[in-house]
């Protein structure tokens, strides 16, 4: 796998996001994730990342999709998952933000629809839908639990089977739903998550 596999629009997006400067305090927050990925890679063990927030509807889904895409861009073999403390649905505003970034997304019908998020013509799409963090579709051992919101972090003090628990904590764009700022704020959060994951994978040797 290589960056050339990605849709050209996504390659261009990642190139732009690479120019975003990550603040020193966020670099410290991201360090445990870099260390986890590097250690698993050095030990030639699978790198499994489960992004977790309360509803598995916005931030954790953005984390899963961007982590997989950026890992392909940098040629690091990673499997990405997401889950919540409860099951709801992948929110349409988060999906719209990913589409604007360059992803191609197919939707299935239902109360909790599954979405095929494509980042390449050559690779399998990420199948995204809301589920609990301990869903059978997610890894049960050897993974990093990447907590993307403070509520889930506080309410899940213990994640069974996780080799590491890493709190990243992103502000919820949900508060801008139904406002004139909705597009700007969802794109802002998507870009923040992506740019920080770019920093993570840039530091994997």
N, C-alpha and C positions, 0 to 999 in steps of 0.2 A: 504494500500500500504506500502511496505517496501523495503529496499535495496535488500532483497533476490529475489525480482521480477526482478531485472535487469539482463541482460546478464552477465555471469561471467567475461568476458573480460572488460566490463564497470565497474563492481564492482572493479576489480583490478586496472583499470586506475584511478578511483576516489581515491582509497586508496593511490596510488602513488602521485597524485596531492595534497592530503591533507598535504603532507610534504613540499610543496612549501611555503616559508615565504613571506607573503604579506607586502610590504613596508608600513611604517607609513603613508606616504602621500596618498597612495591608500586606506588605511583603512578609512581615513577621507572622501575620495570620495565615498566610499561604505556605509558609515553610514546612509545617507538618505534612501537608499534602504532597509537596515535592519529595520530602523524605520517604513517605510511604511508597510512592510510585517508584522511586529510585531503588529502594530496598527490594521490593518485589521483582523488579527488572533484573537487578544484580543477582538475585537468588534464582532467576529463571522460573519464577512462579507467576501464575496469572495475576494481572492487575485488575481488580474488581472494585468499581466505585459505585456506591449507592447514595444518590443525592436525596436528602430527606427534608421535607417541610410539612406543615400541618395538613394541608388539603391535597398535596401532590397535584396542584393545578397550575402553578405559575413558576416560581423560582426553582423548584427541584426539577421540573421538566426542562426549563432552560439550561440548567446545569447538566443534565443528562445529554441533551442534544449537542450542546456546544463542546462538552468534554470529548464526546466520541468524534466529532468532526475535527476538532483541533488535534486530537491524538493522531488521526489519520494524516493531517497536514504535516505533522512533525515526525511521522513514521514510528510512533510508539504504540505498541500493541496493548490496547486497553478495552475492557468491556464495561459498559456504563448502564446503570439502572437508576430508577427513582421510585420513591414511595412516600406515603404520608402517615400521619398518626390516625387519619381517617380517609375514607374514599369519597371523592366527589366527582369531578370531571376536569379534564384538561381545558383550561379556560380559553375562550376564543380570542381574547385580546393578546394572550401570550402566543398563540398560534399565528395571529396576524403579524406580530413582531418578528417571528421567525421567517415568515414568508417575505417580509420586507427586507430581511437580511440576505435572502437568496436561496432559502430552502424550498423544495417542492413538497407539498403536503397533501396526501389523499385522506379523505375522511370516510368513516363508516357510520351508519346510523345508530341511534340508541341513546339511552339516558347517560351512559358513560362510554361514549364512542372511542374506538381505537383509531389512532392516526398513524399513517405511514409517513415518516419524516425522511425525505430523501436528500442526501447531501452530495450524491454521486450517481452516475449512470452505472458504475461498475460494482459498487458495494451494496450490500443489503441495507434497506432503510431501517432506521430506528422505529420500532413500534411503540408508540407512546399512548398511555391512558392512565387515568387515576387509579391507584391501588394502594394498599397499606404497605408499609416498608418491609413487613415480614411475609409478603405475598410469595407463593410458591414460584412465581416467575423471577424472583430476586434471589441473589446468593444467600446461603444460610451460614456460610463460614468463610473466613479468609479475606473479607472485604473491608474497605474503609467506609464508615458511615459518615457522609459529608453533610453536616447539618446546615441547611441554607436559611433557616429562620430561627430566631431566638425562642419563639413559642415552642417549637418542636424540640429544640435543644433543652429547654427547661423541663418539658413534660415527658421526655424520654431519657432519663438519666442513664439508662442501660439499654444497649442494643445487642441482643444475643447474637453471638457468632462473629461480631466485628473484631478485626485485628486492631483497628484504630478508629477513634471517634474524633472528627475534625470539625470544629465550629467555624463557619465562614460568615454567617449572618448577613443577609442582604435585606434592605428595606423592601416592603411589599408594595408593588405597583397597584395593588387592588384599590387603594384609597383614591386612585384617580379614575376608576371606572365611572363612565357616565359624565366625565368632565371634558372640557375642550383640550385639556393637556394629556388625555389618555394615550395618544399615539407617541408623543414626545417622551412621556415617562416610561412606557413599556420599552421603547427603543433604548432609552437610557439605561434601564436595568439589564436588558439583554446585552448591551454593549459592555457594561461593567463586568458582568459574569464572564463574557467571552474574553475580554482583555485580560482579566486576572487568570483565566485558564491558559491563555497564550503565555503569560509569564511563567506559569507552572511548567508547561511542557517545553518551553525554551530552556529551562534549567535541568532537564533530564538528559543525562549523558549516555 
